[in-house]
Amino acid sequence: MQFRIEELDQHYGSAQVLRHVGFGIAPGECLAVLGRNGAGKTTLLRCIMGLLAPTSGRVLLDGQDITGWSPHRRSRAGIAYVPQGREIFSELTIGENIEAAARAHGTYGTGVVEEAVSLFPVLREMWKRSGGALSGGQQQQLAIARALVTRPRLLILDEPTEGIQPNIVAAIGEVLRALKGRMSILLVEQYLDFAIATADAFVVLSRGAVVETGRAEVMSRENLTRFIAV
């Protein structure tokens, strides 16, 4: 899968939130987008998913311009989004959350569902527990598994470690590293250690613009910290 964005601009009224943002994600790799709060990271993801229309610029999937596509169509094309806050269905059970996504994408009753659930054993153990009764970490695992049953080619995660206990952060990191090679991953993350352990390349945003890019092997912790430290 080839994915890239070109010259993306986004305005809220007279305020410009994204400024000529562009980058690509290598097939099967994880690209981490870093930046301080307010840098434009979540706005960028919402533009990529079609939840916000960019003022200008393009979103390209396998060379095709998908900028005008609906979120549903992007999902069908293989882009899955785990938003900040997870947005699971709190009134539904774990199983019902998973089933809803699987039925919508034609994977219900296939090995795709079992494979996704097997990555997070706690989900099977709590299969009939409502989403609202789960801890934040358990909800995050559910949100990722729900995205995976759609068989994504690009998995997008917005702050997946936020407010989550260290053992679950470690488990999520292991899963994401295992998924690389099978799909591309776009990771927005504030927890630098997690990003460094997971990403193959970095893009750093500041005030809505790309100020640094590079492969993980050449991006120093000191340089990355300089852009995200408060």
VENKADA-V526679 format. One record per residue. RES is the residue in one small letter. SS is DSSP state (alpha for helix, beta for strand, coil for the rest). PHI is phi in whole degrees, 0 to 359 (999 if undefined). PSI is psi as a letter, one per 40 degrees, with the letter a starting at -180 (999 if undefined). Layout:
res:RES ss:SS phi:PHI psi:PSI
res:RES ss:SS phi:PHI psi:PSI
This chain:
res:m ss:coil phi:999 psi:h
res:q ss:coil phi:254 psi:h
res:f ss:beta phi:225 psi:h
res:r ss:beta phi:205 psi:i
res:i ss:beta phi:238 psi:i
res:e ss:beta phi:228 psi:h
res:e ss:beta phi:51 psi:f
res:l ss:beta phi:282 psi:h
res:d ss:beta phi:242 psi:i
res:q ss:beta phi:214 psi:h
res:h ss:beta phi:240 psi:i
res:y ss:beta phi:250 psi:h
res:g ss:coil phi:64 psi:b
res:s ss:coil phi:271 psi:e
res:a ss:beta phi:271 psi:h
res:q ss:beta phi:268 psi:h
res:v ss:beta phi:263 psi:d
res:l ss:beta phi:240 psi:h
res:r ss:beta phi:231 psi:g
res:h ss:beta phi:53 psi:f
res:v ss:beta phi:283 psi:h
res:g ss:beta phi:210 psi:h
res:f ss:beta phi:188 psi:i
res:g ss:beta phi:234 psi:i
res:i ss:beta phi:243 psi:h
res:a ss:coil phi:292 psi:i
res:p ss:coil phi:306 psi:h
res:g ss:coil phi:77 psi:e
res:e ss:coil phi:249 psi:i
res:c ss:beta phi:251 psi:h
res:l ss:beta phi:253 psi:h
res:a ss:beta phi:260 psi:h
res:v ss:beta phi:256 psi:h
res:l ss:beta phi:246 psi:i
res:g ss:coil phi:161 psi:i
res:r ss:coil phi:293 psi:i
res:n ss:coil phi:304 psi:h
res:g ss:coil phi:87 psi:e
res:a ss:coil phi:285 psi:e
res:g ss:coil phi:108 psi:e
res:k ss:alpha phi:295 psi:d
res:t ss:alpha phi:293 psi:d
res:t ss:alpha phi:301 psi:d
res:l ss:alpha phi:301 psi:d
res:l ss:alpha phi:295 psi:d
res:r ss:alpha phi:294 psi:d
res:c ss:alpha phi:291 psi:d
res:i ss:alpha phi:297 psi:d
res:m ss:alpha phi:275 psi:e
res:g ss:coil phi:83 psi:e
res:l ss:coil phi:280 psi:d
res:l ss:coil phi:230 psi:h
res:a ss:coil phi:272 psi:h
res:p ss:coil phi:294 psi:i
res:t ss:coil phi:296 psi:d
res:s ss:beta phi:201 psi:i
res:g ss:beta phi:103 psi:i
res:r ss:beta phi:225 psi:i
res:v ss:beta phi:246 psi:h
res:l ss:beta phi:240 psi:h
res:l ss:beta phi:235 psi:h
res:d ss:coil phi:52 psi:f
res:g ss:coil phi:81 psi:e
res:q ss:beta phi:264 psi:h
res:d ss:beta phi:285 psi:h
res:i ss:coil phi:249 psi:e
res:t ss:coil phi:303 psi:d
res:g ss:coil phi:269 psi:e
res:w ss:coil phi:287 psi:i
res:s ss:coil phi:286 psi:i
res:p ss:alpha phi:304 psi:d
res:h ss:alpha phi:298 psi:d
res:r ss:alpha phi:293 psi:d
res:r ss:alpha phi:296 psi:d
res:s ss:alpha phi:299 psi:d
res:r ss:alpha phi:298 psi:d
res:a ss:coil phi:280 psi:e
res:g ss:coil phi:111 psi:e
res:i ss:beta phi:253 psi:h
res:a ss:beta phi:246 psi:i
res:y ss:beta phi:232 psi:h
res:v ss:beta phi:251 psi:h
res:p ss:coil phi:283 psi:i
res:q ss:coil phi:299 psi:h
res:g ss:coil phi:92 psi:e
res:r ss:coil phi:74 psi:d
res:e ss:coil phi:54 psi:f
res:i ss:coil phi:284 psi:i
res:f ss:coil phi:275 psi:h
res:s ss:coil phi:292 psi:d
res:e ss:coil phi:278 psi:e
res:l ss:coil phi:266 psi:i
res:t ss:beta phi:286 psi:i
res:i ss:alpha phi:305 psi:d
res:g ss:alpha phi:300 psi:d
res:e ss:alpha phi:290 psi:d
res:n ss:alpha phi:299 psi:d
res:i ss:alpha phi:295 psi:d
res:e ss:alpha phi:297 psi:d
res:a ss:alpha phi:300 psi:d
res:a ss:alpha phi:292 psi:d
res:a ss:alpha phi:293 psi:d
res:r ss:alpha phi:295 psi:d
res:a ss:alpha phi:294 psi:d
res:h ss:coil phi:247 psi:e
res:g ss:coil phi:73 psi:f
res:t ss:coil phi:252 psi:e
res:y ss:coil phi:296 psi:h
res:g ss:coil phi:82 psi:e
res:t ss:coil phi:250 psi:i
res:g ss:alpha phi:291 psi:e
res:v ss:alpha phi:299 psi:d
res:v ss:alpha phi:295 psi:d
res:e ss:alpha phi:297 psi:d
res:e ss:alpha phi:296 psi:d
res:a ss:alpha phi:296 psi:d
res:v ss:alpha phi:292 psi:d
res:s ss:alpha phi:294 psi:d
res:l ss:coil phi:290 psi:d
res:f ss:coil phi:230 psi:g
res:p ss:alpha phi:305 psi:d
res:v ss:alpha phi:299 psi:d
res:l ss:alpha phi:294 psi:d
res:r ss:alpha phi:294 psi:d
res:e ss:alpha phi:295 psi:d
res:m ss:coil phi:248 psi:f
res:w ss:coil phi:309 psi:d
res:k ss:coil phi:258 psi:e
res:r ss:coil phi:275 psi:i
res:s ss:beta phi:290 psi:i
res:g ss:alpha phi:301 psi:d
res:g ss:alpha phi:291 psi:e
res:a ss:alpha phi:268 psi:e
res:l ss:coil phi:273 psi:i
res:s ss:coil phi:289 psi:i
res:g ss:alpha phi:301 psi:d
res:g ss:alpha phi:294 psi:d
res:q ss:alpha phi:294 psi:d
res:q ss:alpha phi:297 psi:d
res:q ss:alpha phi:294 psi:d
res:q ss:alpha phi:298 psi:d
res:l ss:alpha phi:297 psi:d
res:a ss:alpha phi:298 psi:d
res:i ss:alpha phi:290 psi:d
res:a ss:alpha phi:299 psi:d
res:r ss:alpha phi:299 psi:d
res:a ss:alpha phi:293 psi:d
res:l ss:alpha phi:291 psi:d
res:v ss:coil phi:289 psi:e
res:t ss:coil phi:277 psi:e
res:r ss:coil phi:57 psi:f
res:p ss:coil phi:289 psi:i
res:r ss:coil phi:262 psi:d
res:l ss:beta phi:228 psi:h
res:l ss:beta phi:255 psi:h
res:i ss:beta phi:249 psi:h
res:l ss:beta phi:233 psi:h
res:d ss:beta phi:252 psi:h
res:e ss:coil phi:53 psi:f
res:p ss:coil phi:292 psi:e
res:t ss:coil phi:261 psi:e
res:e ss:coil phi:298 psi:h
res:g ss:coil phi:69 psi:f
res:i ss:coil phi:246 psi:i
res:q ss:coil phi:293 psi:i
res:p ss:alpha phi:304 psi:d
res:n ss:alpha phi:293 psi:d
res:i ss:alpha phi:283 psi:d
res:v ss:alpha phi:303 psi:d
res:a ss:alpha phi:297 psi:d
res:a ss:alpha phi:295 psi:d
res:i ss:alpha phi:295 psi:d
res:g ss:alpha phi:300 psi:d
res:e ss:alpha phi:299 psi:d
res:v ss:alpha phi:295 psi:d
res:l ss:alpha phi:297 psi:d
res:r ss:alpha phi:294 psi:d
res:a ss:alpha phi:289 psi:d
res:l ss:alpha phi:282 psi:d
res:k ss:beta phi:300 psi:i
res:g ss:coil phi:98 psi:d
res:r ss:coil phi:267 psi:d
res:m ss:beta phi:204 psi:i
res:s ss:beta phi:269 psi:i
res:i ss:beta phi:228 psi:h
res:l ss:beta phi:247 psi:h
res:l ss:beta phi:243 psi:h
res:v ss:beta phi:262 psi:h
res:e ss:coil phi:209 psi:h
res:q ss:coil phi:263 psi:d
res:y ss:coil phi:279 psi:h
res:l ss:alpha phi:298 psi:d
res:d ss:alpha phi:301 psi:d
res:f ss:alpha phi:295 psi:d
res:a ss:alpha phi:297 psi:d
res:i ss:alpha phi:296 psi:d
res:a ss:alpha phi:287 psi:e
res:t ss:alpha phi:249 psi:d
res:a ss:coil phi:275 psi:i
res:d ss:coil phi:265 psi:d
res:a ss:beta phi:207 psi:i
res:f ss:beta phi:229 psi:i
res:v ss:beta phi:233 psi:h
res:v ss:beta phi:247 psi:h
res:l ss:beta phi:256 psi:i
res:s ss:beta phi:217 psi:h
res:r ss:coil phi:52 psi:f
res:g ss:coil phi:84 psi:e
res:a ss:beta phi:238 psi:i
res:v ss:beta phi:285 psi:h
res:v ss:beta phi:246 psi:e
res:e ss:beta phi:199 psi:i
res:t ss:beta phi:218 psi:i
res:g ss:beta phi:170 psi:i
res:r ss:beta phi:288 psi:i
res:a ss:coil phi:301 psi:d
res:e ss:coil phi:289 psi:e
res:v ss:coil phi:245 psi:e
res:m ss:coil phi:267 psi:h
res:s ss:coil phi:281 psi:i
res:r ss:alpha phi:301 psi:d
res:e ss:alpha phi:298 psi:d
res:n ss:alpha phi:292 psi:d
res:l ss:alpha phi:295 psi:d
res:t ss:alpha phi:299 psi:d
res:r ss:alpha phi:301 psi:d
res:f ss:alpha phi:269 psi:e
res:i ss:alpha phi:244 psi:e
res:a ss:coil phi:294 psi:i
res:v ss:coil phi:285 psi:999
